[in-house]
Amino acid sequence: MPTITLDKEDLLKTIGKKIPDEVLKDRIPMIGTALEHIDDDELVVEVFPDRPDMLAAAGFGRALSAFMGIRPGLRKYEVKKSDFKVKVDSKVNSVRPYVVCAVAKNAVFNEVTIQYLMQVQEKIHTTFGRNRKKLSIGVYDLDKIKFPLVYTTKPKDFKFVPLEFDKEMKLSEILEDHPKGVDYAHLLKGFKEYPIWLDANNKVLSMPPIINSENTKVSLNTKNLFVDVTGLDLNACEQALNILITAMADRGFEIHSVDVAGKSYPNLGPKKMKVSLDYVNKILGLKLKETDLKPLLAKMGHDYVNGEVIIPCYRADILSEIDIVEDVAVAYGYENFKYEICDFASIGKEDELEVFKNKLANLMVGFGLLETNTYNLAKRIDQTKNMRLTLNLVEIENALNEEYNVLRYWMLPSLLDVFKNNKHYENPQKIFEIGTVFNPEERSKLGMLITHSNVTYTEARQVLDALILSLGLEVTIKSGEHESFIPGRVGKIIVKGKEIGFIGEIHPEVLSNFELETPVVGFELDVNELFKLTK
């Protein structure tokens, strides 16, 4: 989990009150973060993934100030209407399609401000932005830019001066020779043209998601900023922009709107969510009254009116009513919950199926495979079209983004996505996962994939044979068909006359859909059925 370093004097100024170290040591962990270090000059705090808004120093100070009752309640942010406009070229649709922007003016820059700006930018890149793949942030000196701007793409031989360099470089050279280019070149692999920001004078602002231009960099003399977030998920881009811009507003920046292809950003208005008091009390085991909710929610930066929680725009972690319940629990204070002894006695033991799954995992690790842990939520297109299948999937109602819009039907698409995200690492790659699928009932499945230039069906079969033999069983393979595998190179896995899965070589079209260039073999089997067969 990411850690942020905070200037102590700056934090106390943001909170609005001088607080003794002992109080900080007590309160900071209770808000849902871990205090790793504190001295006279700075604090080091570990921020959990569910609160990306606290990656910004101002955001952390804002949350702590509300939690301690110094400045509780919902903060409102003003966005001034402006004439700043951005044009979005349709060429970016196939590379990095989404972009949102804002302008922040009239703030005094100092070394601490710049340090914090760089820190939150990189922390959001690493966590919320998934190492810049999902989204990346650009921050520029507004006074060095002429509007309207254009977000477009340029061929590999296009040149500009990248940040911290003093000469022009081709885009292809930046990916090969610039430190940031080397680190993130894999994000643009396979594209003929790369994303570029240009102003009205054709001055380059940046090459997302790689590097900014030297000509528009921020310095101690900067007074006004232009901020962009580009990425593969519009909702995530909007949330990242809101986190960054509200933190700037809390530092005294004046926020101005930007017209992005006809849509105005940023949208810093709060959202609303209905909450049942009975549900809150049932989950927490409390007897809160309606009048108790408002001050508790105010400690977490919310407002509460007529059964609805008014949620600030920077709280990207609030997805459902249970998230509000968690905030109420944090505000109430976990130290204030009373211990209760259960009114029945029992002898606990580990579930037999879980013991079996642990055994399978240990065997697979022993065979030289790396265990992965992906999400139960998946992308519909990965589960179906990209696997050359048509399936009836369990859909997520009001899904916030396309990456998590269904419950996964099977494991192999998730593992192929792991290969896709790690193809810049050397082969061979051998992975497996034991996870839950929904078709529509919940089942436990084991998926295994191997990829390298010379991989064959035999490697997958060797792992399968070793696994089943280790369980004291025998396996046979019966010829079969599966649209995700190469015809004639796929079979059904039979144990004690029962079909429990399939094995084979992944179809080239599937590999292309997942942007993979080396062959892949693997299998998937039903853990529940295999467990029954061992009895």
C-alpha positions in Angstrom: 0.0 0.0 0.0 1.2 3.5 -0.8 2.8 5.8 1.8 2.8 9.6 1.7 5.2 11.9 3.4 3.6 15.0 5.0 5.2 18.2 6.1 4.0 18.5 9.7 3.7 22.3 9.8 1.8 22.2 6.5 -0.6 19.5 7.8 -1.5 21.4 10.9 -2.1 24.5 8.9 -4.4 22.4 6.6 -6.2 21.0 9.6 -6.7 24.4 11.1 -5.5 23.7 14.6 -2.3 22.8 16.5 -2.5 19.2 17.6 -0.1 17.4 20.0 1.8 14.4 18.6 0.1 12.0 21.0 -3.3 13.0 19.7 -2.2 12.6 16.1 -0.8 9.1 17.0 -4.2 8.2 18.4 -6.5 9.7 15.8 -4.7 9.0 12.5 -5.0 5.2 12.7 -8.7 5.5 13.7 -9.6 7.2 10.4 -8.5 4.1 8.5 -4.8 4.8 7.8 -1.6 3.7 9.4 0.9 6.2 10.9 4.4 4.8 10.2 6.5 7.7 11.5 6.2 11.1 13.1 8.8 13.6 14.3 9.1 17.4 14.6 9.2 17.9 10.9 7.2 15.3 9.1 4.8 12.4 9.2 4.8 9.2 7.0 1.3 7.7 6.6 0.2 4.6 4.8 -3.0 5.2 2.9 -5.3 2.2 2.3 -6.5 1.6 -1.3 -10.2 2.5 -0.5 -9.3 6.2 0.1 -7.4 7.6 -2.9 -8.6 11.1 -2.0 -6.2 10.9 1.0 -3.2 10.4 -1.2 -3.2 14.2 -1.6 -1.7 16.0 1.4 -4.6 18.5 1.3 -7.1 15.6 1.0 -5.5 13.9 4.0 -5.6 17.1 6.1 -9.3 17.7 5.0 -10.3 14.2 6.1 -8.5 14.4 9.4 -9.9 17.8 10.1 -13.4 16.6 9.6 -12.9 13.4 11.6 -11.6 15.3 14.6 -14.5 17.7 14.5 -12.4 20.7 13.6 -14.0 21.3 10.2 -16.8 18.7 9.8 -19.4 18.4 7.1 -19.6 18.7 3.4 -17.2 21.0 1.6 -18.5 22.9 -1.4 -16.3 23.8 -4.3 -16.9 26.6 -6.9 -15.9 26.1 -10.5 -15.8 29.4 -12.4 -17.0 29.4 -16.0 -14.3 30.0 -18.6 -13.5 30.1 -22.3 -10.8 27.4 -22.2 -11.5 24.8 -24.9 -10.0 21.4 -25.8 -10.6 19.6 -29.1 -10.4 15.8 -29.1 -9.2 14.2 -32.3 -11.1 10.9 -33.2 -7.7 9.3 -33.8 -7.2 8.9 -30.0 -10.2 6.6 -29.8 -8.2 3.5 -30.6 -5.2 4.5 -28.4 -6.2 6.4 -25.2 -9.8 7.6 -25.8 -10.8 9.5 -22.6 -9.7 12.9 -21.5 -10.9 15.4 -18.8 -9.4 18.7 -17.8 -9.4 21.7 -15.5 -7.6 25.0 -14.8 -6.4 26.1 -11.4 -5.3 29.7 -10.9 -3.9 32.2 -8.5 -2.1 30.2 -5.9 1.3 30.8 -4.4 3.8 28.0 -5.3 6.6 26.9 -3.0 8.8 23.9 -2.7 6.3 22.0 -0.4 3.4 22.7 -2.9 5.4 21.4 -5.8 6.6 18.4 -3.8 3.0 17.5 -2.9 1.8 18.0 -6.5 4.4 15.5 -7.7 3.7 13.1 -4.9 0.0 12.9 -5.4 0.4 12.7 -9.2 2.7 9.6 -8.9 0.7 8.0 -6.1 -2.5 8.2 -8.1 -0.6 6.9 -11.2 0.7 3.9 -9.2 -2.6 3.0 -7.4 -5.8 4.4 -8.9 -4.2 4.6 -12.3 -2.7 1.1 -12.3 0.8 2.3 -13.2 -0.5 4.8 -15.7 -2.4 2.1 -17.8 -5.9 3.0 -16.6 -5.2 6.8 -16.4 -2.4 9.3 -16.2 -2.2 12.9 -15.1 -0.5 15.9 -16.8 0.1 19.2 -15.0 1.4 22.2 -17.0 2.2 25.9 -16.6 -1.0 27.5 -17.9 0.8 30.8 -18.9 3.0 28.9 -21.4 0.0 27.5 -23.3 -2.3 29.1 -25.9 -5.8 27.8 -26.3 -7.6 26.0 -27.9 -5.7 22.8 -27.2 -5.8 19.6 -29.3 -5.6 16.1 -27.9 -4.5 14.0 -30.9 -2.0 11.4 -32.1 1.3 11.7 -34.0 3.5 9.2 -35.9 6.6 7.8 -34.3 9.0 10.2 -36.0 7.3 13.3 -34.5 9.6 15.3 -32.3 9.6 17.4 -29.2 11.8 18.2 -26.2 10.8 15.8 -23.3 10.9 16.9 -19.6 14.5 17.2 -18.2 16.0 17.0 -21.6 17.6 19.8 -23.7 17.1 18.4 -27.2 14.3 17.2 -29.4 13.6 13.5 -29.6 11.4 11.4 -31.8 8.5 9.7 -30.1 10.1 6.3 -30.8 13.4 7.6 -29.3 11.6 8.7 -26.1 10.2 5.2 -25.6 13.7 3.7 -26.1 16.0 6.2 -24.4 14.1 8.4 -21.9 13.8 6.8 -18.4 10.1 7.3 -18.3 9.8 6.0 -21.9 11.6 2.9 -20.9 9.4 2.3 -17.9 6.1 2.8 -19.7 6.7 2.0 -23.3 4.7 -1.2 -23.0 1.5 0.9 -22.6 1.8 2.1 -26.2 3.2 -1.1 -27.7 1.5 -2.0 -31.0 0.2 1.5 -31.9 1.3 3.2 -35.1 0.7 6.7 -33.6 1.1 7.9 -30.0 -1.1 10.4 -28.0 0.1 14.0 -28.1 -1.2 17.3 -26.5 -0.7 20.4 -28.7 -1.7 24.0 -28.1 -2.8 26.6 -30.7 0.8 27.3 -31.7 1.5 23.6 -32.1 3.6 23.6 -28.9 3.7 20.1 -27.4 2.4 19.8 -23.8 3.0 16.1 -23.3 3.0 12.6 -24.7 0.4 10.7 -22.4 1.0 8.5 -20.5 4.7 8.8 -20.9 6.3 12.3 -20.3 5.5 16.0 -20.3 7.3 18.6 -22.5 10.2 20.6 -21.1 8.5 23.7 -22.5 5.5 23.7 -20.2 6.9 22.4 -17.0 5.9 23.7 -13.6 8.4 25.8 -11.6 8.4 28.0 -8.5 7.4 30.9 -10.8 4.3 29.2 -11.9 1.0 30.9 -10.8 -1.6 29.0 -12.9 -2.0 25.4 -13.9 -3.6 23.4 -16.6 -4.4 19.8 -15.6 -5.4 16.9 -17.8 -6.3 13.3 -17.1 -6.2 10.8 -20.0 -7.0 7.1 -19.9 -9.0 4.1 -20.8 -11.9 4.6 -18.3 -13.9 7.8 -18.3 -15.3 7.3 -14.8 -11.9 6.7 -13.3 -10.5 9.8 -15.2 -13.2 12.0 -13.7 -12.7 10.7 -10.2 -8.9 11.2 -10.4 -9.5 14.8 -11.7 -11.9 15.5 -8.8 -9.4 14.2 -6.2 -6.6 16.3 -7.6 -8.6 19.5 -8.2 -10.4 19.5 -4.8 -7.0 19.2 -3.1 -5.9 22.2 -5.1 -9.0 24.1 -4.2 -8.3 23.4 -0.5 -4.9 24.9 -1.0 -6.3 28.1 -2.3 -6.4 27.6 -6.0 -9.2 29.2 -8.0 -10.8 26.5 -10.2 -11.9 27.2 -13.7 -13.8 25.0 -16.2 -12.5 23.6 -19.4 -14.8 22.7 -22.4 -13.6 19.2 -23.5 -15.3 18.4 -26.8 -18.5 20.1 -25.7 -18.6 18.8 -22.1 -17.6 21.0 -19.2 -15.1 19.8 -16.6 -14.5 19.5 -13.7 -17.8 18.5 -12.1 -17.3 19.0 -8.4 -20.9 18.7 -7.4 -21.8 16.1 -4.7 -23.8 13.0 -5.3 -26.7 11.6 -3.2 -27.4 8.2 -1.8 -30.4 6.9 0.2 -29.5 5.2 3.5 -31.8 3.2 5.7 -31.2 3.8 9.5 -32.5 0.3 10.2 -29.9 -1.1 7.8 -27.1 0.9 9.5 -28.2 -0.3 13.0 -28.6 -3.9 11.8 -25.1 -4.1 10.3 -23.4 -2.3 13.2 -25.4 -3.7 16.1 -26.2 -0.1 17.3 -29.3 1.8 18.2 -28.6 5.1 16.5 -31.4 7.6 16.0 -32.0 9.7 12.9 -30.5 12.7 14.7 -27.3 10.7 15.4 -26.5 10.1 11.7 -25.9 13.7 10.6 -23.0 14.5 13.1 -21.4 11.1 12.5 -21.5 11.5 8.7 -20.2 15.1 9.0 -17.1 13.6 10.6 -16.5 11.8 7.4 -17.0 14.8 5.2 -20.7 14.1 4.2 -24.0 15.9 4.8 -27.3 14.1 5.6 -30.7 15.5 4.6 -34.0 13.7 4.8 -32.7 10.1 4.6 -30.1 10.9 1.9 -26.4 11.2 2.3 -24.7 14.0 0.4 -21.4 12.6 -0.7 -18.4 14.8 -1.8 -17.2 14.4 -5.4 -13.7 13.2 -4.3 -15.0 10.1 -2.4 -14.5 7.6 -5.3 -14.8 4.7 -2.8 -18.5 5.3 -2.0 -20.2 2.8 -4.3 -23.1 1.5 -2.2 -25.0 1.8 1.1 -22.6 -0.6 2.9 -19.8 2.0 2.2 -21.8 4.6 4.1 -22.3 2.1 6.9 -18.5 1.7 7.1 -18.1 5.5 7.3 -20.6 5.6 10.2 -18.6 2.9 12.0 -15.4 4.8 11.6 -17.0 8.1 12.8 -18.6 6.3 15.7 -15.2 4.9 16.7 -14.3 1.2 16.6 -12.9 1.7 20.1 -16.5 2.5 21.2 -18.1 -0.7 20.1 -18.7 -3.0 23.0 -17.5 -6.6 23.1 -20.3 -9.2 23.2 -20.1 -12.9 24.0 -22.0 -15.2 21.7 -25.0 -16.9 23.4 -24.0 -20.3 21.9 -20.9 -22.5 22.0 -19.3 -24.2 19.0 -16.1 -25.9 17.9 -14.7 -24.2 14.8 -12.7 -25.9 12.1 -11.5 -25.0 8.7 -14.0 -25.8 5.9 -13.0 -29.1 4.1 -13.3 -27.5 0.7 -11.0 -24.7 1.7 -8.5 -27.2 3.0 -8.7 -29.0 -0.4 -8.2 -25.7 -2.3 -5.1 -24.9 -0.2 -3.8 -28.3 -1.1 -4.3 -27.7 -4.8 -2.6 -24.3 -4.6 0.4 -25.8 -2.8 0.7 -28.5 -5.4 0.5 -26.0 -8.3 3.2 -23.9 -6.7 5.3 -27.0 -6.3 5.0 -27.5 -10.0 6.6 -24.2 -10.6 3.5 -22.0 -11.2 2.8 -18.6 -9.8 -0.5 -18.0 -8.1 -2.6 -15.0 -9.1 -5.6 -13.4 -7.5 -7.9 -11.6 -9.8 -11.4 -10.1 -9.3 -14.7 -11.9 -9.3 -16.0 -8.9 -11.3 -15.0 -8.9 -15.0 -15.4 -7.3 -18.3 -18.2 -8.7 -20.4 -16.2 -8.5 -23.7 -13.4 -10.5 -22.1 -15.7 -13.3 -20.9 -17.5 -13.6 -24.2 -16.5 -11.9 -27.5 -12.7 -11.9 -26.8 -13.0 -15.7 -26.0 -15.1 -16.3 -29.2 -18.1 -17.3 -27.0 -21.7 -16.3 -26.3 -22.6 -16.7 -22.7 -25.4 -15.8 -20.3 -23.6 -13.7 -17.6 -24.7 -12.4 -14.3 -24.7 -8.6 -14.8 -23.9 -5.9 -12.3 -26.7 -3.4 -12.0 -25.6 0.2 -12.6 -22.0 -0.8 -13.1 -19.7 2.2 -12.7 -17.3 1.2 -15.5 -17.0 -1.5 -18.2 -14.1 -3.2 -16.5 -16.4 -4.5 -13.8 -19.8 -5.0 -15.4 -20.4 -8.7 -15.0 -19.5 -11.6 -12.6 -17.0 -13.9 -14.3 -18.3 -17.1 -15.8 -14.9 -18.8 -16.0 -11.3 -18.3 -15.0 -9.2 -18.4 -18.2 -10.2 -14.9 -19.4 -8.9 -13.4 -16.1 -5.6 -15.2 -16.5 -5.3 -14.1 -20.1 -5.8 -10.5 -18.9 -2.9 -11.1 -16.4 -0.7 -12.2 -19.3 -1.8 -9.1 -21.3 -0.9 -6.8 -18.4 2.5 -8.5 -17.9 3.6 -9.2 -21.5 6.5 -6.7 -21.1 8.1 -9.2 -18.7 10.2 -12.1 -20.0 8.8 -15.6 -20.8 8.1 -18.3 -19.8 5.2 -17.2 -17.7 3.3 -19.9 -15.8 0.3 -18.9 -13.7 -2.8 -20.4 -12.0 -5.7 -19.2 -9.9 -8.3 -20.9 -7.8 -11.3 -18.6 -7.7 -15.1 -18.3 -7.7 -17.1 -18.2 -10.9 -20.9 -17.6 -11.3 -22.8 -19.6 -14.0 -25.1 -18.6 -12.4 -24.5 -20.5 -9.2 -21.2 -20.0 -7.4 -18.5 -22.6 -8.2 -14.8 -22.9 -7.4 -12.6 -23.3 -10.5 -8.9 -23.8 -11.0 -7.5 -22.2 -14.1 -3.9 -22.6 -15.4 -2.1 -21.0 -18.3 1.5 -21.2 -19.6 3.0 -19.0 -22.3 6.3 -18.9 -24.2 7.4 -19.1 -27.8 7.7 -22.9 -27.9 4.9 -24.0 -25.5 2.8 -27.0 -26.5 -0.2 -29.0 -25.3 2.2 -31.4 -23.6 3.3 -28.9 -21.0 -0.3 -28.3 -19.9 -1.0 -32.0 -19.9 2.1 -32.7 -17.7 0.9 -30.3 -15.0 -2.7 -31.7 -15.1 -1.4 -35.3 -14.9 0.9 -34.5 -12.0 -1.9 -32.6 -10.1 -4.5 -35.4 -10.5 -2.0 -38.1 -9.7 -1.0 -36.3 -6.5 -4.7 -36.6 -5.4 -4.6 -40.4 -5.9 -6.8 -40.2 -9.0 -6.4 -40.9 -12.7 -7.2 -38.6 -15.6 -8.2 -39.2 -19.2 -8.7 -36.8 -22.0 -11.6 -37.1 -24.3 -11.7 -35.3 -27.7 -14.0 -32.3 -27.6 -14.7 -28.9 -29.0 -14.4 -25.4 -27.4 -14.5 -22.1 -29.4 -11.7 -20.6 -27.3 -9.2 -23.4 -28.2 -7.7 -24.5 -31.5 -9.8 -27.2 -33.1 -8.3 -30.6 -32.7 -6.1 -29.4 -29.8 -8.7 -29.3 -27.1 -10.1 -32.0 -24.9 -12.4 -32.7 -22.0 -10.9 -33.7 -18.7 -12.4 -36.9 -17.4 -11.9 -38.3 -13.8 -13.8 -41.4 -12.6 -16.0 -41.1 -15.7 -17.0 -37.5 -14.7 -16.2 -34.5 -17.0 -14.7 -31.8 -14.7 -13.0 -29.4 -17.2 -11.2 -28.9 -20.4 -7.6 -28.6 -21.6 -5.9 -27.4 -24.8 -4.1 -24.7 -26.8 -5.7 -21.2 -26.9 -7.1 -20.1 -30.3 -4.9 -17.5 -32.2 -7.9 -15.2 -32.5 -8.3 -15.2 -28.7 -4.6 -14.4 -28.3 -5.0 -11.5 -30.7 -8.0 -10.2 -28.8 -5.9 -10.1 -25.6 -2.9 -8.5 -27.5 -0.7 -11.6 -26.9 2.0 -12.6 -29.3 3.2 -15.9 -28.0 1.1 -19.2 -27.9 -0.7 -20.1 -24.7 -1.8 -23.5 -23.3 -3.8 -24.3 -20.2 -6.7 -25.9 -18.6 -9.7 -25.2 -16.3 -11.3 -27.6 -14.0 -14.2 -27.7 -11.5 -12.8 -27.8 -8.0 -16.1 -28.7 -6.4 -16.5 -31.7 -8.5 -12.8 -32.7 -8.1 -13.3 -32.5 -4.3 -16.3 -34.8 -4.4 -14.3 -37.3 -6.5 -11.5 -37.5 -3.8 -14.0 -38.7 -1.2 
